[in-house]
Amino acid sequence: MKIALIGYGKMGKTIEKIALERGHEIVSIIDVDNREDFYSDAFKSADVAIEFTAPAVAFDNCMKAMDAGVKVVSGSTGWFQQHETEMRDRCEKEGKTLFWSSNFSLGVAIFSAVNRYLAKIMNNFDNYNRVKIEETHHIHKLDAPSGTAITLAEGIIANIDRKERWIMGDLTNPDGSVTKGAEPRPTEIKIDAIRRDEVPGIHSITYDSNEDTITITHDAHNRSGFALGAVIAAEYTAQHCGLLGMKDLFDF
């Protein structure tokens, strides 16, 4: 498979390494200093482009790749919710292909399935009404809360009748200062965010009652799990069309 990389930071380099190990070819690498390469024959020859950049440019990157006739796998967070309708329209009406996920880790996919199952159980136990999500990431991450935390919150809301929305809670900044968020109402799920060191990603979901507390946690050790998942998603995307996600890739 011919792969184009959009974004060549730490994640892009890790994806490159894993893609080559799995026998794929990198035909184009686009970063901040060569965006004109979206129009190159090398980029257009790719079967799939894998995009890991920043929220401010991710939408434009995906649009340019689609314009070039290249399928896209995007792991950039902080942009998709605002542009989902446009992406869906391009996929359904123009035959374009986007595989988007807030997190490509197999472990997170399993964790998300456990989260949804636990929420279904908790729908019957309203004494566990205090629900909180805490996410910790490296200091370079620009969006808060993380896309994964939002996806987890949406999984809870879809399965607990008494929860209607998530809100941003406290943000612990890289310097240790705390930006206070709102206090949640009974119908809301608070998401606290921590930016610390080079943490790849930790997500915890807590159900608290007057009697006890239940917490589930996913703790990523490095970026390799995310990169491997992105390459596996690209392999899947090369053979499929439309607006795709982790639920298409893993049926659980």
C-alpha positions in Angstrom: 0.0 0.0 0.0 1.2 3.5 -0.8 0.9 5.9 2.1 1.2 9.7 2.3 1.9 11.2 5.7 0.4 14.6 6.6 2.3 15.8 9.7 5.8 14.6 10.5 6.2 15.2 14.2 6.7 12.4 16.7 3.5 10.6 15.8 4.2 10.9 12.0 7.7 9.4 12.4 6.3 6.6 14.5 3.7 5.8 11.9 6.3 5.9 9.2 8.4 3.3 11.1 5.5 0.9 11.7 4.2 1.3 8.1 7.6 0.4 6.7 7.8 -2.6 9.0 4.4 -3.8 7.7 5.7 -3.7 4.1 4.0 -0.4 3.0 5.6 2.4 1.0 5.7 6.1 2.0 5.3 8.0 -1.2 4.8 11.6 0.2 5.4 13.4 3.5 3.7 16.8 4.0 4.6 19.1 6.8 4.4 22.8 7.5 7.1 23.8 5.0 5.9 21.9 1.9 2.1 22.2 1.8 2.2 22.7 -2.0 2.9 19.0 -2.2 -0.8 18.3 -1.8 -0.9 19.0 -5.5 2.1 16.7 -6.4 1.8 13.5 -8.4 3.5 11.7 -5.6 0.8 12.7 -3.1 -2.0 11.8 -5.6 -0.5 8.4 -6.1 -1.1 7.4 -2.4 -3.8 4.9 -1.6 -4.3 6.5 1.8 -3.1 9.6 3.6 -2.6 9.4 7.3 -3.1 12.8 9.0 -1.9 13.7 12.5 -1.5 17.5 12.9 -3.2 20.2 14.8 -6.9 21.2 15.2 -6.4 24.5 13.3 -5.2 22.8 10.1 -6.7 19.3 10.2 -9.9 20.1 8.4 -8.1 21.9 5.6 -5.6 19.0 5.3 -8.5 16.5 5.0 -10.2 18.7 2.4 -7.1 19.0 0.3 -6.4 15.3 0.4 -10.0 14.6 -0.7 -9.6 17.2 -3.5 -6.6 15.2 -4.6 -8.6 12.0 -4.7 -6.8 10.4 -1.8 -8.6 8.6 1.0 -7.8 10.0 4.5 -7.2 8.5 7.9 -7.2 11.4 10.5 -6.3 11.2 14.1 -6.2 14.9 14.8 -8.7 15.9 17.5 -10.4 19.2 18.3 -11.9 19.8 14.8 -14.1 16.9 13.7 -17.2 17.7 15.8 -17.5 21.1 14.2 -17.1 19.8 10.6 -18.8 16.4 10.8 -21.7 17.4 8.6 -19.3 18.7 5.8 -17.2 15.5 6.0 -20.3 13.3 5.9 -21.7 15.2 2.9 -18.4 14.8 1.0 -18.3 11.1 1.7 -22.0 10.4 1.0 -22.5 12.8 -2.0 -19.1 12.9 -3.6 -17.8 9.4 -2.9 -14.9 10.6 -0.7 -13.5 8.6 2.2 -12.5 9.6 5.7 -11.6 7.4 8.6 -11.6 9.6 11.7 -11.1 8.6 15.3 -10.2 10.4 18.4 -7.9 7.5 19.3 -6.5 4.7 17.2 -5.2 2.5 20.1 -6.6 -1.0 20.2 -6.5 -0.7 24.0 -8.6 2.4 23.9 -11.1 0.7 21.5 -11.5 -2.1 24.1 -11.7 0.5 26.9 -14.4 2.4 25.0 -16.4 -0.8 24.6 -16.1 -1.5 28.4 -17.1 2.1 29.1 -20.3 1.7 27.1 -21.1 -1.6 28.7 -20.5 -0.2 32.2 -22.7 2.8 31.4 -25.6 0.4 30.4 -25.3 -1.3 33.8 -25.1 2.1 35.6 -28.3 3.2 33.9 -30.1 1.0 36.4 -28.3 2.4 39.5 -28.9 6.0 40.0 -27.1 6.1 43.3 -23.9 6.2 41.1 -24.9 9.6 39.8 -21.6 11.4 40.2 -19.7 10.6 37.0 -16.4 12.2 36.2 -13.8 11.7 33.5 -10.1 12.8 33.9 -7.7 12.8 31.1 -3.9 13.5 31.3 -1.7 14.3 28.3 1.7 15.8 27.4 2.2 19.5 27.5 2.2 19.9 23.7 -1.4 18.9 23.3 -3.4 21.9 22.2 -7.1 20.8 22.7 -8.8 20.2 26.0 -10.6 18.1 26.8 -9.1 15.4 24.6 -11.1 14.0 21.8 -10.9 10.6 23.4 -12.4 12.0 26.7 -15.3 13.5 24.7 -15.9 10.2 22.9 -16.0 8.4 26.2 -18.4 11.0 27.6 -20.7 10.6 24.6 -20.6 6.8 25.1 -21.9 7.3 28.7 -24.5 9.9 27.6 -25.9 7.5 25.0 -26.4 4.8 27.6 -27.4 6.6 30.8 -30.8 8.2 30.6 -30.1 10.7 33.4 -27.0 12.1 31.7 -27.5 14.8 29.0 -24.2 16.5 28.3 -20.6 16.8 29.2 -18.9 20.0 30.5 -15.3 21.1 30.7 -14.0 20.9 34.3 -10.7 21.9 35.7 -7.6 22.3 33.5 -4.3 21.7 35.2 -1.8 23.6 33.0 1.9 22.6 32.3 3.1 25.0 35.0 0.9 23.5 37.6 -1.6 26.2 37.8 -5.3 25.3 37.6 -8.0 26.9 35.4 -11.2 26.2 37.2 -14.1 24.9 35.3 -17.8 24.7 36.0 -19.3 22.5 38.6 -21.6 19.8 37.0 -25.3 19.6 37.4 -26.8 16.1 38.1 -27.4 15.7 34.4 -23.9 16.6 33.4 -20.5 14.7 33.2 -17.5 16.8 34.1 -14.2 16.2 32.2 -11.0 17.4 34.0 -7.9 17.8 31.9 -4.2 17.7 33.0 -1.2 18.7 30.9 1.9 17.2 32.3 5.4 16.2 31.0 5.4 13.8 28.0 2.4 11.6 29.0 1.0 9.8 25.9 -2.4 9.6 27.4 -4.3 8.5 30.5 -8.1 8.4 30.7 -10.1 7.5 33.9 -13.8 7.3 34.3 -15.2 7.4 37.9 -18.7 6.5 39.2 -19.1 7.8 42.8 -21.8 7.0 45.2 -22.3 7.5 49.0 -21.2 3.9 49.5 -18.2 3.4 47.2 -16.4 4.5 44.1 -15.8 2.5 40.8 -13.0 3.7 38.5 -11.8 2.3 35.2 -8.6 3.5 33.6 -6.6 3.2 30.3 -2.9 4.3 30.6 -0.9 4.4 27.3 2.8 3.6 27.8 3.9 5.2 24.5 2.8 6.3 21.0 3.3 3.0 19.3 -0.2 1.7 20.0 -1.8 4.7 18.5 0.5 4.5 15.4 -0.1 0.8 14.9 -3.8 1.4 15.1 -3.6 4.2 12.5 -1.7 2.0 10.0 -4.3 -0.8 10.6 -7.0 1.7 9.9 -5.3 2.8 6.7 -5.1 -0.8 5.6 -8.9 -1.1 6.2 -9.6 2.3 4.6 -7.8 1.3 1.4 -10.4 -1.4 0.9 -13.5 0.6 2.0 -15.3 3.8 1.3 -17.4 6.5 3.1 -17.2 8.0 6.6 -15.5 5.3 8.7 -14.5 4.9 12.3 -13.3 2.5 14.9 -16.7 0.8 15.2 -16.2 -0.3 11.5 -12.7 -1.6 12.2 -13.5 -3.4 15.5 -16.9 -5.1 15.9 -17.3 -5.0 19.6 
